[in-house]
Amino acid sequence: MPTAHLNGTDISYADSGGDGPAVLLSHGFLMDHTMFGQQVDALAPEFRVITWDERGFGGTPATGPFSYWDSARDALALLDHLDVGRAVLGGMSQGGFLSLRAAMLAPDRVRGLVLIDTQAGLEDPATAESYEQMEAIWLEQGPEPVQELVAAVILGPPDGVIDWAPWLAKWAAQDTAGQDFAFRCLMDRDDITGRLGEISCPALIVHGTADAAIPMARAEAVRDGLAGPVTLLQVEGGTHAANMTNPEQVNAAILGFLRSLGD
């Protein structure tokens, strides 16, 4: 994969190319750009699809503390690097966190938002403590003692649609120092719910009804807070990675949304 040195970070990315309108897809925590493989296959014949590895994951290192505002600036800098003036920003979970912030930082750059199993607020205190405990175990002992719990939250049951094995292998090889910076970014983020009204571009919200990490009510709060036209698609049985468990339904919704924006 090519890399671009942006904001002091070597960012790894993939670009389908082409002359179609640009779409930048940002992955969730512990994931990387490959989680959007089925979306790239569906969208690339008509759109220019850019995927990337955010700080601490995949081919992009995290060498120090950062926030989702920094990640939003990374996304915008990547668009600059690729000579993309405006794009639709799509993001799953933390990818949505940074996409919302990018829309606040540079509204003129964002044609629309595709928000997959994400939210604008903070972690529920009831789950935050368990996340902190799992992260401490992961850093001390490696992912094996907690990886099944983590995979179930993100990917769904082990006998479900998503094969856990490739992701468990990636987690085993992950740089824990970079992951710790990414985890602190996740847990220490600010609440932007009260600022959603600053975003007036069209938005598609996609949320799995079986999302074990973010309840549907959080998606509804984003829908109600955004100032522009919003469509909320509830994906029946979809997990926290609904784009992976229900790709046909999600891809059809994204294609319809992108086509509705015109050229």
LUMKOL-558422 format. One record per residue (C-alpha): z, x, y. Coordinates in steps of 0.02 Angstrom, whole numbers, always signed. Layout:
LUMKOL-558422
{w = Z, u = X, v = Y}
...
//
This chain:
LUMKOL-558422
{w = +0, u = +0, v = +0}
{w = -32, u = +60, v = +178}
{w = +114, u = +94, v = +293}
{w = +134, u = +87, v = +481}
{w = +268, u = +181, v = +578}
{w = +337, u = +44, v = +690}
{w = +502, u = +35, v = +784}
{w = +558, u = +195, v = +699}
{w = +527, u = +124, v = +525}
{w = +388, u = +154, v = +398}
{w = +336, u = -24, v = +359}
{w = +237, u = -57, v = +201}
{w = +113, u = -201, v = +207}
{w = -40, u = -281, v = +128}
{w = -184, u = -363, v = +221}
{w = -314, u = -473, v = +139}
{w = -431, u = -444, v = +286}
{w = -570, u = -560, v = +335}
{w = -614, u = -655, v = +493}
{w = -504, u = -808, v = +465}
{w = -351, u = -852, v = +567}
{w = -205, u = -737, v = +527}
{w = -50, u = -785, v = +429}
{w = +98, u = -666, v = +414}
{w = +215, u = -703, v = +268}
{w = +392, u = -631, v = +265}
{w = +494, u = -625, v = +105}
{w = +675, u = -669, v = +65}
{w = +827, u = -559, v = +34}
{w = +810, u = -448, v = -122}
{w = +626, u = -494, v = -135}
{w = +468, u = -406, v = -72}
{w = +290, u = -449, v = -21}
{w = +237, u = -485, v = -201}
{w = +335, u = -648, v = -202}
{w = +188, u = -722, v = -106}
{w = +55, u = -673, v = -233}
{w = +8, u = -853, v = -272}
{w = +0, u = -896, v = -87}
{w = -114, u = -748, v = -51}
{w = -230, u = -803, v = -192}
{w = -238, u = -980, v = -123}
{w = -252, u = -940, v = +62}
{w = -353, u = -779, v = +71}
{w = -525, u = -856, v = +42}
{w = -504, u = -949, v = +207}
{w = -369, u = -855, v = +303}
{w = -320, u = -675, v = +338}
{w = -155, u = -658, v = +246}
{w = -36, u = -517, v = +288}
{w = +119, u = -485, v = +183}
{w = +247, u = -348, v = +209}
{w = +407, u = -270, v = +146}
{w = +551, u = -293, v = +267}
{w = +682, u = -160, v = +298}
{w = +780, u = -115, v = +142}
{w = +659, u = -189, v = +16}
{w = +500, u = -141, v = -75}
{w = +413, u = +5, v = +9}
{w = +504, u = -9, v = +175}
{w = +666, u = +91, v = +194}
{w = +817, u = +40, v = +296}
{w = +893, u = +197, v = +371}
{w = +1023, u = +116, v = +481}
{w = +1096, u = -50, v = +538}
{w = +977, u = -184, v = +602}
{w = +972, u = -369, v = +643}
{w = +847, u = -508, v = +613}
{w = +797, u = -488, v = +795}
{w = +744, u = -311, v = +748}
{w = +650, u = -381, v = +598}
{w = +564, u = -506, v = +712}
{w = +509, u = -362, v = +822}
{w = +446, u = -272, v = +666}
{w = +339, u = -423, v = +624}
{w = +267, u = -431, v = +799}
{w = +237, u = -243, v = +799}
{w = +144, u = -258, v = +634}
{w = +31, u = -389, v = +712}
{w = -1, u = -269, v = +856}
{w = -41, u = -129, v = +733}
{w = -168, u = -241, v = +647}
{w = -243, u = -300, v = +813}
{w = -188, u = -480, v = +782}
{w = -155, u = -571, v = +944}
{w = -88, u = -734, v = +871}
{w = -37, u = -786, v = +697}
{w = +51, u = -917, v = +596}
{w = +217, u = -845, v = +539}
{w = +280, u = -898, v = +370}
{w = +444, u = -847, v = +293}
{w = +556, u = -884, v = +144}
{w = +745, u = -879, v = +173}
{w = +776, u = -721, v = +276}
{w = +589, u = -718, v = +311}
{w = +616, u = -883, v = +398}
{w = +765, u = -812, v = +494}
{w = +655, u = -677, v = +570}
{w = +505, u = -792, v = +595}
{w = +609, u = -913, v = +699}
{w = +670, u = -767, v = +805}
{w = +494, u = -700, v = +827}
{w = +442, u = -872, v = +891}
{w = +581, u = -860, v = +1020}
{w = +538, u = -682, v = +1071}
{w = +350, u = -709, v = +1086}
{w = +302, u = -893, v = +1084}
{w = +126, u = -852, v = +1143}
{w = +99, u = -750, v = +984}
{w = +148, u = -886, v = +861}
{w = +22, u = -1023, v = +822}
{w = +137, u = -1109, v = +700}
{w = +281, u = -1085, v = +578}
{w = +292, u = -1110, v = +390}
{w = +477, u = -1111, v = +346}
{w = +516, u = -1101, v = +160}
{w = +694, u = -1132, v = +99}
{w = +773, u = -1065, v = +258}
{w = +892, u = -1115, v = +397}
{w = +947, u = -1071, v = +574}
{w = +1134, u = -1061, v = +546}
{w = +1259, u = -951, v = +457}
{w = +1312, u = -938, v = +276}
{w = +1434, u = -1069, v = +216}
{w = +1607, u = -986, v = +217}
{w = +1634, u = -1056, v = +42}
{w = +1489, u = -953, v = -26}
{w = +1497, u = -806, v = +95}
{w = +1653, u = -737, v = +11}
{w = +1570, u = -739, v = -160}
{w = +1415, u = -653, v = -89}
{w = +1526, u = -516, v = -16}
{w = +1610, u = -493, v = -185}
{w = +1444, u = -484, v = -279}
{w = +1376, u = -358, v = -155}
{w = +1531, u = -248, v = -175}
{w = +1509, u = -250, v = -365}
{w = +1322, u = -214, v = -348}
{w = +1353, u = -63, v = -237}
{w = +1491, u = +5, v = -348}
{w = +1423, u = -31, v = -521}
{w = +1239, u = -71, v = -497}
{w = +1158, u = -242, v = -511}
{w = +1184, u = -272, v = -697}
{w = +1356, u = -357, v = -687}
{w = +1297, u = -485, v = -559}
{w = +1108, u = -490, v = -576}
{w = +1103, u = -648, v = -681}
{w = +1205, u = -743, v = -551}
{w = +1094, u = -679, v = -411}
{w = +933, u = -716, v = -504}
{w = +990, u = -893, v = -544}
{w = +1023, u = -927, v = -360}
{w = +856, u = -859, v = -300}
{w = +736, u = -886, v = -445}
{w = +811, u = -1030, v = -543}
{w = +866, u = -1035, v = -727}
{w = +816, u = -894, v = -846}
{w = +709, u = -1014, v = -948}
{w = +625, u = -1082, v = -791}
{w = +455, u = -1051, v = -713}
{w = +492, u = -878, v = -642}
{w = +504, u = -726, v = -757}
{w = +662, u = -634, v = -708}
{w = +615, u = -468, v = -791}
{w = +505, u = -393, v = -654}
{w = +635, u = -432, v = -521}
{w = +781, u = -364, v = -623}
{w = +682, u = -203, v = -645}
{w = +652, u = -191, v = -457}
{w = +835, u = -222, v = -419}
{w = +887, u = -85, v = -540}
{w = +776, u = +39, v = -446}
{w = +828, u = -20, v = -272}
{w = +901, u = +100, v = -143}
{w = +1078, u = +33, v = -125}
{w = +1103, u = +117, v = +43}
{w = +957, u = +23, v = +118}
{w = +1013, u = -136, v = +32}
{w = +1185, u = -124, v = +110}
{w = +1108, u = -118, v = +284}
{w = +1002, u = -270, v = +238}
{w = +1153, u = -362, v = +169}
{w = +1253, u = -335, v = +328}
{w = +1104, u = -400, v = +426}
{w = +1106, u = -556, v = +318}
{w = +1292, u = -589, v = +327}
{w = +1321, u = -541, v = +509}
{w = +1174, u = -634, v = +584}
{w = +1194, u = -747, v = +734}
{w = +1178, u = -937, v = +732}
{w = +1020, u = -991, v = +823}
{w = +1033, u = -1177, v = +786}
{w = +1068, u = -1215, v = +969}
{w = +911, u = -1122, v = +1022}
{w = +786, u = -1209, v = +908}
{w = +728, u = -1317, v = +1054}
{w = +649, u = -1162, v = +1129}
{w = +517, u = -1167, v = +991}
{w = +378, u = -1292, v = +1025}
{w = +239, u = -1235, v = +907}
{w = +194, u = -1343, v = +756}
{w = +298, u = -1311, v = +601}
{w = +293, u = -1349, v = +416}
{w = +461, u = -1344, v = +327}
{w = +457, u = -1328, v = +138}
{w = +622, u = -1345, v = +45}
{w = +663, u = -1359, v = -139}
{w = +779, u = -1500, v = -192}
{w = +859, u = -1379, v = -318}
{w = +886, u = -1240, v = -190}
{w = +1054, u = -1165, v = -242}
{w = +1071, u = -1057, v = -86}
{w = +1028, u = -1170, v = +61}
{w = +1057, u = -1358, v = +53}
{w = +925, u = -1481, v = +111}
{w = +1036, u = -1531, v = +257}
{w = +1005, u = -1360, v = +335}
{w = +816, u = -1388, v = +326}
{w = +839, u = -1558, v = +406}
{w = +940, u = -1477, v = +546}
{w = +796, u = -1358, v = +582}
{w = +675, u = -1505, v = +580}
{w = +783, u = -1601, v = +703}
{w = +809, u = -1451, v = +817}
{w = +632, u = -1389, v = +839}
{w = +541, u = -1453, v = +993}
{w = +365, u = -1460, v = +921}
{w = +285, u = -1570, v = +788}
{w = +370, u = -1540, v = +621}
{w = +333, u = -1591, v = +441}
{w = +469, u = -1574, v = +309}
{w = +410, u = -1566, v = +129}
{w = +546, u = -1589, v = -1}
{w = +488, u = -1501, v = -159}
{w = +562, u = -1594, v = -308}
{w = +645, u = -1469, v = -424}
{w = +599, u = -1322, v = -314}
{w = +721, u = -1177, v = -313}
{w = +768, u = -1061, v = -169}
{w = +596, u = -983, v = -199}
{w = +503, u = -1149, v = -202}
{w = +338, u = -1062, v = -164}
{w = +355, u = -972, v = -332}
{w = +421, u = -1116, v = -438}
{w = +304, u = -1249, v = -366}
{w = +154, u = -1151, v = -302}
{w = +22, u = -1286, v = -317}
{w = +118, u = -1412, v = -213}
{w = +174, u = -1282, v = -86}
{w = +2, u = -1203, v = -71}
{w = -80, u = -1371, v = -42}
{w = +44, u = -1410, v = +96}
{w = +20, u = -1241, v = +179}
{w = -169, u = -1254, v = +172}
{w = -164, u = -1428, v = +248}
{w = -50, u = -1367, v = +386}
{w = -155, u = -1214, v = +426}
{w = -315, u = -1315, v = +430}
{w = -235, u = -1441, v = +548}
{w = -210, u = -1302, v = +677}
{w = -397, u = -1269, v = +692}
{w = -474, u = -1098, v = +725}
//
